[in-house]
């Protein structure tokens, strides 16, 4: 299954929308901000650009994407004022798949731009131009040598398609401890093809000296079946689906033919693809950890299972609907929330390992 | 009233959507195609570009916009092959106000691109990149000197706002034979401000030698109160609103405070703004005529009043809802269709005068 026509975050601004269930993703962006700032500072200092083209890949419905964009613009404006340069035009390109809810971002832009202007001290700042770019980042999206800075957070763990010939991954929906070896191999090969395509496309689109900061879910252990943190949420979700099968609410064949187009690479897997492709020099390649238990502290919410389940729903619902139909959605997420609350104290269930990559186009 | 947050064509693909009620606009584009082709041919011949940035302003939900884009790409590909040049990248920028339904265009892009590829003979054609650009064209939208070709059809007769201080245009909703002189003056001044702002912004954004082809509704007579064709549809629509007032369904003050942010300039008004702004040389400045009676012939439909009413509804409904609320919509368009069918044989009621402008950036 190709994901281009199916995968998108839940649209709009309702209870189960991505917009209302992406606090974790915002927190990850905040944690990455020092690396983003470092990359932009190096870009600005080395090139003193008279105009700047910035892209955010996997912008979804935009709250988090616009948060990054506003931070980037503030960094550039600070650098510009410190160096006494003239104002510069910034083009912001917001990318996601064609099924993404761009209307919600676009409608929020006028107030976003007003707020941004009021936060910038310099009266001669800007102008800033915004575009939406619909398409898969596993293909070309932008003109040759047109991009100066590229950011993507929590998008590159999505593959371009479910790996082929993994029908024997029965009762699982991703790599699990009971997955046969060919499943691991198929997922890894798909990641290699996708990530190297991504790098090749971006290498054509970026200017020499351009910077790229990517953050996505990864894993610490080289053996994915041993990974106890990042993958465990899908294992718990598979329990809910299996529960539906045993109650006769989902056909067994239907579950067996469902797998998530998602891969959490190790640091060495990522590094080896970047070196092999060869167009980028690595400035940083790091782990960071985040726990869904931030919901306890940051959002003053006791019902972590419900919030965690909604955060999975916001990203996975369209995929599930496309395979199982929309009749099962309420029920499966109800069960998932219940099962999750039983597992919530289990070691690592709430933990996520992120990979952060900062590279320069050679 | 500023129109930025209110004006947009009816979204989606339903019965009263713009997408399903814009046959007339497509016919106008087809009629203009020889002028578009001439402008693109001159651009290509004089610059032999290695990449091309094309913008369509006022793209709405996209059918007609993508029709123009596919024609433009076919023209460029034909010119390229004839001259034996290498393939070139084309960036297509689709602009409309932030409230426009961009999701519908974006979802149609994958199949559009597939169809386009199958129509192009050259295997090395492309690649083509598509972006949506939300914002008012009465302000800057694109980076400096970034555009080669700009097209806009049936958008520039919309003003940036309803002219101020025309509260005395009672029982009318646009310039009508009973409008006081200050109303005519206010509409004309608003057009002058808006059109000169439009030209200034585009002058900054276009490369030297870039081409711009604009089509919009205009008028033949210098005195707008004498115009019998283009403006008459609004006069008939005002009858429907007045009918609602006399039945107590709309308050008189509410109607008196409503005016359409729309202006149909004469050829000399347009020419004088282009000359005054000074950045563009005029290649063509022409009238063309179209009649809504094409519905009889082209669409094999006897119910012209209903189709004409729907075509007005598709462009004006959001404006009306914002002022009168959505409770009156069905009723007012029902009355409008009835009144229109009584006036349909009236001279010129179905006639529209278009202005076509083809200019080159100096």
Interface residues (C-beta under 8 A of the other chain):
Chain A: X4 X5 X51 X53 X89 X91 X93 X98 X99 X100 X101 X102 X103 X106 X107 X109 X110 X127 X129 X130 X131 X132 X133 X134 X135 X140 X141 X142 X143 X144
Chain B: X4 X5 X51 X53 X89 X91 X93 X98 X99 X100 X101 X102 X103 X106 X107 X109 X110 X127 X129 X130 X131 X132 X133 X134 X135 X140 X141 X142 X143 X144
